[in-house]
Amino acid sequence: MTTVPPMTASRHYRWIILLIATLAQAAACFFVQGIGAISVYIQADMALSAFQIGTLVSAAQLVPLVGLLVAGELLDRFSERLVVGVGTLVVGIALSAAVLAESYWAMLLFLVIVGAGYSTAQPGGSKSVAAWFDKSQRGFAMGIRQAGLPLGGALAAIILPTVAITWGWRASFLVGGLIAIFGALVFMLFYRAPGGVVPVARASEGSVKKVVLSRLAMIREPAMKQIMASGISLISVQYGILIFTVLYLHSRLQMEVLQAATLLFVAQGAGIAGRILLAAWSDRCRSRYFPVMVCMWR
């Protein structure tokens, strides 16, 4: 029988939950956010066109557009510990296996699998943090956890090119895979649901048709349309920077890869600070839409 921890212990443990959720986010997105930093080496070694390298680098980013919907449905039915843990393990295993890929299509397939696993990290980590923090601190806590995304990208911008130069770009895939596996194991070992209650899988509610219709109805809600529009606007800029900054600076401005990656590292570092500060600000605003509008305007 599971023992419910005292209230004070729960208050302290929520910060541990926040730490491991942020770590899992950084580990899961480490390679996905950093692959643009080694795209120059992949393109040269595999003799890829600009379109092919763009598709390859974008593969792990585009799959979550659909995968997030599936991940959300899984999170409604199973515990965050299982969904995030297994999803991040898929990322790690697929990246490690991608070392063996010899063709463009094989590499593309592995990165699509990476994107499918990566889909669980974002909503799963958010749900795990939201369950532990009340509304007065939820924005700040979410900001810290969301900072795991640019944190992973910032570290990858420095580590992946260095590994690629030293041992070859394929070794970068292995490093990214091992980091993802480490993050998955930490999350699965230390995550607990609030109050010591571990959620169990529940049966599907209604037919598939009813589930799909209810989700479509939710998407049509005015608030959801605003959230989706702002999210698409912001994320399109972010991924454009992640994927093409190093490639553009190297090919057009003749900048060294490590130097270009350092600029990407600086941009990601600003993203870490921005996510935390803006989230803390949102806790003190009457409307959380205002900070989002400020971000879009800038």
N, C-alpha and C positions, 0 to 999 in steps of 0.2 A: 504494500500500500504506500502511495506517495505521500510524503509529509509536506504540508504547506509551510513555507518559511515564514518567520515573523515579518511584520510590516517593514521594520527597519532593514532587515536583510534584503527584502524585495527591492527597497529603494536603492540600496547599494548595488544589487545585482543588475539592475537595469542599465547601469553604466558599463558593466561587463558585456551585457547584451549588445549595447551600442558599439562597443569596441570590436567585438567579433563580427557584428554585421558589417561594420565599416571595412574590417580586414577581408571578409569574404567578398565584398563588393570590389575592393581594390585587386584582389587576387583573380577574380573572375574576369575583370575587364582589363587586366594588365596587358595581355597580348592584343586583345581586340582594339584597345585604345592606342596601342603602340606600334601596330604593324606598319602604319604609314612611315615610321622612322626607318624601316629597313626595306621599303618598297624599291628603292634604287638598286639594291643588291639582287633582289628577286628578279626584277625586270632584266637586268644585265645577264644574269646567269641562265635564265630560262628563255632569253630572247623574245620577250613579250612586247606587244604593241602597247601604246598608251591606253587604248580601250581595254585590252586584256588585263593589264595591271590594275586599272581602275575597277574593273569588275571583280578581280580577285581580292583586292584590298577591301572592297565594299561588301563582299559576300557575307562576312560575319556581322556586318552592321545592318544589312537589309532584312535578313531572316527574322530578327526580333519584331519587325513590324507585324508579322502574323503570329510569331511565337509568343509575344506578350499576351495575346488573347488566350492562347492555350494555357500559358503559365498562370494567368489569372483564374481560369476555370479550375486548374489543379489546386491552386491555393485555397479555393472555396471548399475543396473536398478533402484535402490532406494537410498535414502540418507543414509549417514553413521549414522546419528542420529537415524533413524528407525532400521537399521539392527543391529548395535551394541547394542542399547538399548533393543530391543526385545530379541536378543540372550543372553544378560547378565541376563535379567529377567528370561529366560528359565533356565539358570544355577541356579539362586537363588531359583526358585520355585521347581525345581527337587531335589535340595539338601535338602530343607525344607521337602519335601514329603518323602524323603528317610529315614527320622527318623522312619516312620511307617513300613518300610520293615522288614519282619520277616525272609525271606528266602534268600539264596545266590543268586538265580536267580532274585528275585525281586530287590535286591540291585544292581545287575549287570545291570538290565534294567534301573534303575534310573541313574546310572553312564554313561551309553551310551547316555541317553538324555542330561546329563550334558555336555558330550563331544560335542554333536551336537550344543548346545548353545554356548559353549566356542569357537567353530570354527570361530565365527564372530568377536571376540575381537581382534585377531591379525591383520588380513588384514584391518578391519574397522578402528582400531585406527591408523594404518600406513597411510591409505588414508586420514584420517581427518587431521593429522599433515602435510603430504606432501602438502595438498592443501593450507596450511597457510604459509609455509616457502619456501623461494627460495633456489636454489641449494647451495649457499654459506654457509647456516646454516642448510640445511636439514639433513645432516648426524648427526650433533650434536643434533638436535631436535629429530630425530628418536632414537638416543642412549638414550636420557632421557626417551622417551616414552617406549622404549624396556626395560629400567631398571625397569619398573613397574612389569615385570614378575618375576625377582628374588626378587624384593621388596615384592611382595605378598607371594612368597615362603618363604622368610626369616621370615616374620611376622608369617606365618602359622606354621613354624617349632618350634616357641616358644609358640604360643597361643594354637594351636590345642592339643598338648599333655597335656598342663596344664588344658584345659577344659575337656579332656578325663579323666584325673586323678580325677578331682573334681566332675564332673557330669556324667561321662560315655562317651564312644566314640560316641554314637548317638547324644549327645548334640553338638559335634564338627560339625556334618553335619548341624545342625540348625544354628550355628554361621556362618559357611561358606555360607549358603544360605542367611542369613540376610545381610551379607557384600556384596554379589553379587547384591542383590536387591538394596541396598543403592547406589552402584556404577552405576547401570543402571539408576536409577532415576536422579542422579547428571548429568550423560552424556546427558540424554534426555532433561533435564531442561535447561542446559547451553550451549550445543553445538550449534554453528551457522556456516553455510557455509560462505566462504569468500565473502565479499562484501554485506553481508546481504541477499544473494539470496538463498532461500531454494530449493534444487533440488526436482523435482517431479518424480514420477514413470513414466517410458516411456514404450511404447509398445514393445513387443518382436521383435527383428530385425531378420527377416528371420525364416526359419524353425528350428526345434530342431536339425535336421541333420546338417545344415549349421553351427549352433553354435558349435556343438560338433567337427566338422571337423576343424573349425577355432581354437579352443582351442588345439586340438591335434597338429595342425601345429605350434602353438606357443611353445608347449612343445618340439618340435623337433628342435627348434632354438639352435645353439651352445651355445649362452650366457645363455639360460635357462637351458641347460643341466649342465653347470658349476655351476650355482646357486643351482640347485637341488642336485647335488653331494656334494657340500660343506655343504649345509644345512642338508642333511641326516647324514653326518659324524659328524657334531657338535651336532646336536640335539639328536642323539642316545646316545652319551656319557652323555649329560645333563640329559636325562630321566633315564638312568641307575643309575646315582647318586641320583636323586630325589626319585626314587621308592624303591631302595634296600639298601641305606646307613644305615638308622636307623635299618631296619630289620636285616641286616648282623651284624652290630656292637652289637646288643642286643643278637642275637641267637648264634653267633660264638665267640664273645669276651666277652660276659656276661656284657656288658656295660648297665648302666641304660638308660631308654628311653630318659629322659630329657637331660642327658649328650650327648647321641648320636645325639639328635635333635639340641643341641647347636653347634655341629660340622657342621651339615647341615646348620644351621643359618650362621655360619662363611663363608661357601662355597658360600652361596647365597649372602652374603654381598660383597664378592669379585666379584661376578657376576654383582652386581649393578655398582660398580666402573669400572669394565672392559667394560661394555656396553657403558658407557658414554665416557670414555677416548678413547676407540678404535674408537667410532663413530666420536669424535672430530678429531682424527688423520686422519680418512678417508676423512674428508673435506679438508685436506691439502696435501693429496697424489694425484699424477697424476692419478694413477689407484686405484680404490676402491678394486680391487682384491688382492692387496698386503697385506693390513691388514687382510683380510680373510685367505690368505695363511699362514700368521704368526700365526694366531689362530689355524689353523689346524696342523701346524708343532709342536706347543707346546702341 
